[in-house]
Amino acid sequence: MTKLAAEHVFKIFGRRPKEGVRRLQEGADRDRLREDGTTAAVIDASFTVQEGEIFVIMGLSGSGKSTLLRMLNGLLEPTSGRVLFDGQDLTALSAKALRDMRSRKISMVFQHFALFPHRSVLENAAYGLEVQGVPRAEREKRAAEALDLVGLDGWGPHWPDELSGGMQQRVGLARALATDADLLLMDESFSALDPLIRRDMQDQLLDLQQRLRKTIVFITHDLNEAMRLGDRIAVMRDGRIVQIGAAADILSHPADDYVAGFVQDVDRSRVLTAASIMERPRVIVSTDDQPDAVVRALRTDKASAAFVVSPAPALRLVGTVTEAQAAAAADGEGTVGELMRAATVTAQPDAPLADLLAPASRSDLPLPVVDGDGRLAGVVPQLRLLAALGDRPTPADRADRSDGSDTAGRADQSIREEAASA
Amino acid sequence: MPRLHLGTWAESTVNWLTHHFSWLFDAISSVVNHMYNGVEWVLGGPSPLLMAGILALVAFWLRGVLAGVLSFAGFALIDSIAQWDQAMQSLSLVVVSAAVAVVLAVPLGIWAARSRSASMLVRPVLDVMQTLPAFVYLIPAIIFFSLGTVPAVIATIVFAMPVGVRMTELGIRQVDAELVEAADAFGTSPLKTLLRVQLPLALPTVMAGVNQVIMLALSMVVIGGMVGAAGLGATVFGAISQVNIGLGFEGGVAVVILAIYLDRVTGALGDQVSPLGRRALARMRASAHGLSFAHYRPRPVVGLSAVVTLALVACGTGVFSGSPSSPTASGGPGHGQAVHIGDFDWDESVASANLWQQVLSDRGYKATVNTYDPGAAYTGLASGSLDYVTDTWLPTTHAAYIKQYGKNFTDLGSWYGHTSLEIAVPSYVKDVHSMADLKGRAGEFGGRIVGIEPGAGEMKLLQSKVLPGYGLDKEYQLVASSTAGMLAELKRDYAAEKPVAVVLWSPHWAYSTYQLTKLTDPKGLWGASDSIHTEANRSSAARLPHVTSWMRKFHMTEAQLGSLEAAIQAAGQGHVTQGVKAWLAKNPGVENAMAPVVAGSGSGPGSGKN
């Protein structure tokens, strides 16, 4: 279900912003506008965020990502375009209704924590509730619960300046969670923390997300963070969204040279998953099949082995059978189920490539990938695994993408469709 | 360049305002007066040591034991140098001015912080308020609000308020933008953002501004003294004009004690009221071990209730002790009618005004004398806040004021005719008796003649006519300074028996204090001498027919005036009334001659009318 949608959002600063929008729509570029003293911070941004999703907006500083974020909760008003939250157009709300929306439905976590230094940790966590007008006893109870949630139980009476950076940001997170808002906007929330703490906070956020299933829009300039946290990632450059897709997708099929350059230093073996590079197995046979049928199928497809699945409707992977094994039994009685070798080495679709190397090296056959129900989802041939790890994808690669993954192409296409319908 | 008549416009604006908005000024005046009287009643009512105790308790509560003890010692010192009443009057002036200034400044500062255009609008106004010399608006302030406390309060507000506005604006602008955004992101309304985030975080800066407002208000106390506001300003101003170093020092010390007390207390108050300040204090106390009693401070509730209790005691005693020196209306020929006499800090002025005050009080009038700068006094006389000014030198010295305000005055004629302008040298300088004798002795006098204010008529006359007339203009440089500066220089050189030539006039107390030679003027270049007139406000002259007729007939000889001034000098500073009484006792006929009473009847003489 779509929680949040941005439709052709523009934000132009400077004189005559509306005219800036018109000129951009007519094809003028950002630098031309800047010469005239007009800054186009966000240009024609469209995307949707699904309920329960972590949507990461990634870009370098000056790419417009923070401006975009501030339009999602109405802190900034788009120069043009709409922001829909639960189907409600934020730009159409009165200032008061918008404030009410922010105090109840949308909360925010800041880069430099933005804790109020004149309030205790508990009072900080209770701030959003105080704005809502929740009575003291209740808001303190709920704030304490939020502090528990982020692992700060007992720190309520302390002052923010007594806490380490990581703890302060947890207070910021608790403050955002205490209001029980549906949408969490996180503006470079972990960028000011040192790397180890940042990793802890990322883990904690993922852990919380498992439990709470909030809708989160997370801003970062750190690609690894984006890849780690994001269900989907929007890459921004110079005010425009250049690509939206899952991490693996962006890595394998960058939309342009900019994204390609951006992703080249990412540790691919940890970001790419089995699902993102697996292929359709060439020959699948059932345990009921006759060996001679298997031999025929293997010869037709010029494959050395077939994957054996249990009969429909279960279709679970049970083993493999090579051409030699099948040929040896082809003239005799029996089924594939009796002569196959049981499949012991498999991989999960979400396993990172780094975890596939060892299993793949133990067999001559492609590594089968099975889903949670034990069904064969695809296979990863050793050569393809090596190629994926060494690959420096260029935008041209997009032409021969593989199947079986949520591709950038599809995401782009869906955006285009939405754009057309809007 | 065409001459822009900016000054004329300013003057007509002032006139127009006086004409059309006198009701407003009267209202402001009355409000300020009531505030001042209220505060002065509270501060000045209780006996000095009790009040010192209360003030010390406040310091103890806010800063600790040492501050409390030192405060008490300081205020006890003020009492022991007989400046208590003046100090409390000044403190009241500061409290009222600072309170009004802060009440105006903080909202203005908030407004300026929240709106760029407001800030741009307010800033030049503040610049003008801070830098315009106080005297420029002090005289219009007198025209609007009459003499006394009110113009002093207004001038102080004008001078002290800008820093409050600036610091408030700065404090709010300094609040971390991310915190304001955070408040906004959680849906806080602008007003609540101001109250919950911006103001609490700006409070240390705002309180530093309040502290500065109070300090600047205190620095205006002396200027307030020149327009007739009672207090340490009047003490210091009076002492300066008479080169009374001792009294000036005492007044100055009292000002300094007040200043330090107010600075420390408001500084500590700033820490107490701001959450961040309290936080810092708590941390400091947590880290300070040992000597715990020195760091002991009563909790706010305890401290406040102690102050309130003492204050209640003080109020109780204050009501009963009252202020014994305050004049009370009584019966008699004057029927308790109020007569306001203005004087300048010139000896004959003080002497004549106080002589009349004493005589009129004896005749049943409620007569008061206050000391002003001449400009202020004539402005007050024209507006009717003064009834009489007894020391008007005509036709030369004060002619400008008569030209300005003469239509509002009734001239009651001259009571003294022996004035003169001259250059004087100490008698130990041999063989210098006339202006002509100065020629060729410039080396002896350091080539200079010590003058007074550059704007004074006497200075202009000397420069343009007298010095060239005796051929001294090339030889001597006429050094402009001030009357007080000239007298200080005379005192210094006289003590060292150095030759010095000063610009002086008669009558002047310097002639009775030092052995001086008035240089004669054989060529008559100084022109005809002034005589001293009494000027009355036109409507007062009609309202007080007896006093007016008595003053018309008033006359003093040089011997009388000299002995009266000497009697006042002998009584010492602050005891003018005793000096006058003593002199009247020695000259029994004078009082009846000045204000003849028809025997037996309780009313004034009908024969006195012209």
Interface residues (C-beta under 8 A of the other chain):
Chain A: N73 L75 K96 R99 D100 M101 R102 S103 R104 S107 M108 F110 Q111 H112 A114 F116 P117 H118 R119 Y127 G128 V131 Q132 W159 R175 T179 L185
Chain B: D176 E178 L179 E181 A182 A183 D184 A185 F186 G187 T188 S189 K192 V197 P200 L201 S274 P275 L276 R279
